[in-house]
Amino acid sequence: MQKDSNKGYVALLGWSLNAIEAAENFDRRYIVVAPSWAEEYSNEHGIPYISWDFERLNDRSMEIAERLKEEGVDVAIPLFEETVEWAGAINAVLMGNPRLHGQAVLFRDKALMKRRAQLGGIRVGIFEEAHDKSDVTRFLKRVNQTLLKLDGDPNDPIHLKAFDKAGCLGHRVISMPDDVDSIPDEEFPLLMESHLDGWEFAVEAWIHNGKICFLNISEYVRLGYSVFVPATPELESWRPLIIKEIEKLIKTFDIQFGQIHPEYFVTSDGTMYFGEVAYRPPGFKVFELIERAYGFNAYQASILVFDPKTTEEEVEAFFPRPVEDAKGYAGSFGVYPRRRVVSNLEIPAETEDHPYFDYHELTPPLQDTVTKRTAFGTHWGLVFYFGEDPYTMRDLLKSQEELDFYV
């Protein structure tokens, strides 16, 4: 697409072909900042590119910000959890606003994030940092003591999470003191939090000038396995309350622009608990699900709201009406092998023959033995679905858990 020099020039931090394609077909100039392994592909395909190693934070870290400033870039957009803090540091330089780096640190450190949420009057569970296994045992005991559990009562579980990893990575559920022994020492320090009962869901919100432009509610069928958009009418009925909570989050974290991905729990009486918030696209290809359901490109939406030169009129013209303008329901399912030894990829007939089956991104296994899952683990690939009924979608995604895709 023809690029408009009066509009912003954006840097995409991280390598995502879908994001690059979206930027290529949008009217803003862009440059990709990615590790050196992307250089050959970028040169071959004419992708504007700067090589940078995001693993190393050192005294040269300011160099990338200065380089992008010289290039004339207006804003850096994080595509992955690992580039959120980099984006904050770079934007602090590009926009002359040092607070943006501090804000990014809050988005990266789950313990700091929850403290900031508490200061803003946002409801969170009990949480603490753990530096070793004894801290976990003590926290499990104290949480259950607080819940007035008697000897012999089953414990309420606690959740352990890495401070700065995306999604379910490093997420463990601990119910018994014996479970603590299974935690590798290298996972410390980590965040511990009490279990929250309720309906867990996620939100994708695009923010411009401190206001919500578009809000999608993603319904989890089972955390770490499946999600679909838009949500069922039952979850969508909480939208007015959810909007109020997101506005509270925007105010508490002083978010003026960009795209956020918070997770919440809502209890049967309408009490909402804050789980966490990310300042980047969600996992499970939810951006692609949103495009399938609504027709607008979610990566282009992010470029729009990050760009300081975007006008209110542009934003208004870009986004559809939530739920009303959806053409259907789009879902994805993360496949985990259910057997210890596998040799082939076989899409089950129940999946392939279902009218809602769309496509899959699964590849044949590279090894026969399936690595034992630790914590929640990482799925082997995604299967995508699209249809017109949310309940059929929900039941279909749930039923996929009982099927073998790798045999």
N, C-alpha and C positions, 0 to 999 in steps of 0.2 A: 504494500500500500504506500501511496505517496506520503511522505513525512511532512508535518507542518512545523516549521521552525519557530512559530509563535507559541507552540505548546511545549510542554516539558520534555527534558531529555532524561531518561531513567536508566539506572544500573540495576540489572537483575543479579542478585547474589546467590550463586548456586546453579547447578545444571539441571534444567528440566526442559525436555524437548517440547512438551505441551505449552509451557510458558513462553518459550522462544517463538514457537509458531504463532501464538496469540499476539506477541509483541510485533512480529513481522507483519501481521495482518491488521495492525492498529496504526493510528496516525501520529504516534509519538516516536521520536528517535530513541534507540535503546542500545545498551552495550551489556554483554554478559561478562560477569566476573566469576571465573570458575577455576578449578585446579588444572595443572598443566596437561593432564591426560585428555582434556577437551580441545586442546589447541589444534591438533591435526584435523579433527572433524569440523571445527569452526572455520578453519582456513579453506577446507574443501568446499564447504557450503556457503561461504561468504557471510558468516555470522560475525558481527562486530564483537570482539572478544579481548579481555585482558586476563592474563594468567595470574592467579593468586592462591596461595596455600592457606586455607582457613584454619588448619590445625594449629598453626603457630602464632601465638600471641607474644610479640616481643617488641624490642625497641624500634623495629621497622614497621610496626602496625599502622602508624600514622601515614606511612608512605602511600597506601592505597587511597586514603581519603584525599590527600593532596593531589595525587595523580588524576582522580576523578574530577576534582575541582578544576584542575587545569584543562581537562577535557571538555568542561562546560556542563557537566552533569548536574541536574537539579536535586535528585533524590535517589537513595538506594532502597531497593525493595527486597526484603528477605524471603526466600522461597522455602527454606528449611529451618528447623529449630536451631541448627548449628550456626546459622548466619544471622540470627536475630540480633545478637549483641554487636556483631560487626556492623550491621545496618545502623544501629543506634549510634555507634562511635563515628561512622562515616557521616551520617546525617547531622550530627552535632557540629561537624566541621562545615559541611555544605550549607547548612542553614544558620550557622552561627548561633546555635542553641545548645549549650553544654548539658542541659537537663535531659536531652534526648538519649544520651548514653546511660545516665542513671535510670531512666525509665526502662530502657532495654534490659538492664541488669535485673530489674524487678520481674520482667517477663521471663527471664531465664532461670532465676533461682526460686524454686517453688516455696521455700520457707519464707523468704523475703516477700514474695507475692502474697502469701496468705496473711502475713502481718499487715501489709499495706491494705488489703481488703478489710481486715478487722478494724483498722483505723478509720476506714470510710463507712463503718456501720454495716458492712456486708456480713451476712451470717455464714460462718464456716464451722467445721467440726473441730475437735481437739487435735492439736498437732504439736510435734516436737522434732528436733533433729536427733539422730542417733550417730554416735561415733564408734560404737562397737556393739557386740551381741548383747552385752549386759544391759545396755540402754534399751534395747528392744524388749527384753524380758521384763524389765522394770515398767516400761510403758504399757505393755499388754496387761500386766497385773494392775496398774493404777487405773487404766480405763475401765476394767471390769469391776474394780472396787467402787469406782464412781457410779457405775450402773447398778450397784447394790447386789452383785452376784454373790450367791452363797456357795460354800464348798459343795461340789458335786454338780452345780449348774454348768451347762455348756458355756464356754467363753464366747463373748462377742468378738468377731475377728478384728484385726487392725490391718491397715494397708501400708506397705513400704514402697516408696517410690524414689527413683534417682532424682537428685536436685534439678538436673538440667537436660533430661532426655525426653524425646517426643513420645506421645501416645503411651502405649503399654510397655515400652521398653523398661526393664528393671522393676516392673510392678509385681509385687508379691502380696499374697494374702496369708496372714499368720493367725492361727487360732490357738495353738498349743505351744507351751515353752519348748517342746521337742522340735517344733518346726524351725526354731531359730538356728539350730545347728546346721541347717541346709544353706544358710546365707554365706556366700564366699566373702572372705575378708576384704577383697578388692572392691566390693560394692559400697563400702563405707567411705565417707559419711553419706547418710541418706535421710529422707524425710519419712516420719511415721505419722499416720493420721487415723482417727477413729473411723469405723465403718458408718456410712450414712445410708439408712434405709430410704427408699424412694425411687422414683422413676428417673433414671439417669438419661440425659440427652445433651446434645451439643448445639451450639449456635454459631453461624457464620454471619458476621455483621460488617458491613462496609460503612466507614465513617468519613465524613467530609465536613470541615469547619466545626468539629465537635458534635455533629448531629448524625443520627443513623440515616443512611440513604436506602439501605435494603437489609432486611434481616431474614435469614433462612433458619428454620429449626430442623435439625437432623435427628431422626429417631433411631436410637440404637435398638436393634432386636436383641443382640447379645454383645456386650462390650468386647472388643478385640476380634469379633467375628463378622458382624454385619450391621449395615446402616442403610437407611433410605431417606429420600427427600421428595416432596415436602413430607411433613409428619402426618400422622392420623388426625382426624378431627378432634379426638380426645386430647391429644397433646397440644394441638393448635389452639384449643379453647383457653390454654394458659397464656396465649400470646400477649395480651395487654399487661399481665404481670411480668412476663419475661422482658418485654420492652422496658418496663420501669427498672428492672434489675440491671439491664444492659446500660441504661442511662446513668444509673448509680455507679456502675463500673467505669464508664467513660469519664465521669467526674472524679472518681477516686484516683484513677491512674492518669488523669489529665491527658486523655487521648484526643488529639485534634484531627488526626487524619490516619488513613490506613485501614487494614482489615484485621479483625480479631476473631479468635476461635475459642470462646469459653465453653466450659462444661459445667452443668448444674445437676442438682437432684431436686425434684419437686415431690413433696409428701402429699398424702391424700387430702390433707386439710389446706393445701395451697401454700405451705411454707417452702420457700426456696433456699437451698444451700448452695454456696459457691464451691466448685471443685477446684478449677484452675483456669487460667486464660493463656492462650498462645497468640503471638503477634505474627502469624504466618498461615499459609494454607493448611487445611486439615489433611489427615491421612485418609486412607481408603478411597482415594481419588474422588473425594466429595465435590471438588470443583468441577470435575467432569460430570458427576451426577447432576449438579445444579444446571449445567449447560444442557444436558439431555432433557431435564424436566422443564426448564424455562426458555432455553434458546439463546440466552446471553452468555458470553464468555467470561467466566469468573476471574481469569487472569487479567483480561483487559479491564474488568471492573476494578481490580486492585491497582493497576497502573493509573487509572482515572482518579481514584481517591488519594493516591500517594502524590500525584503530580501537583505541586503548589500553584501551577498556572491553570488548573481546571476551573471552569466557571460553574456556578449553581445551575445554570440552564443546561449545560452539558450533562451534569449528574442527573437532573430531573428527566431528561430525554432518554438516558441510557437504561435505567432500571425499570423492570416490569412491576406489576402489583404482586405482592407475595400471595401465594396459594391460588388466588383467582386466575392468574395468567399462566399457571403451570399447565402443560399439555398432558401430563401424566405423572406417574411416580417412578423414580429411578433408584435402584438399589445396587449395592455391591456386597459380595461375600468373600472373606479371606479364607483361603483353603490351607488347612494344616493336614499333613498325612496322618491317617489314623492307625497305620501299621508301622511296625519297627523296621521291616524290610520291604522296599518297593522297587519295581523295575520299569513300570510303564505308567504313562499318563492316560487315563481313560475317563472321558467326560460321561457321567452317568446318564442313562436314557431319561431318567426322571427330570434331569436338568435340561438336557439338550432338546427334549421334545416338549417342554413347557412353553406355552405361548408367550410368557414373559421373558424367556431367555434371550439375551441380546448378543453378547460375545464374551470371550474370556482372554486373559493374559497369562495363562499357565504355560509352562514349558516342561518338556520331558525331564525326568530326574537326572541329575549329573552324577549321583551316587546311589548305591543300593540301600545303604543303612541310613535310617533317619536319625539325625542327632536328637538326643533326649532333650525335651523342652525344659528350659529353666525359666522360672517366673511365667509371664504370659507368652513369651516366645515371639517369633516373627513368622507371619504367614508366608506361604510359598508363591502366592500370586492371587489375583482377584478374578472373580466371575461377576458379570454385570447383567442386570435385569431391567426391564421397563414394561410398565403396564398401567392400566387405568384405575385399579382399585387398591387402596392402601392396605386393606386387610388381607387380600390375596397375596400382596407383596410381602407383608409381615410373616404370614404363615409359610410362604415359599422359602424365605430366607432362613427361618427357623428350621425347616425340614432339611436344609442343605447340610446341617451339622451331622446328620446321621448317614451321610453318603460318603463313599470312597472315591476320590478323584485320582489317587495314586494307588496302584495295585501291584 
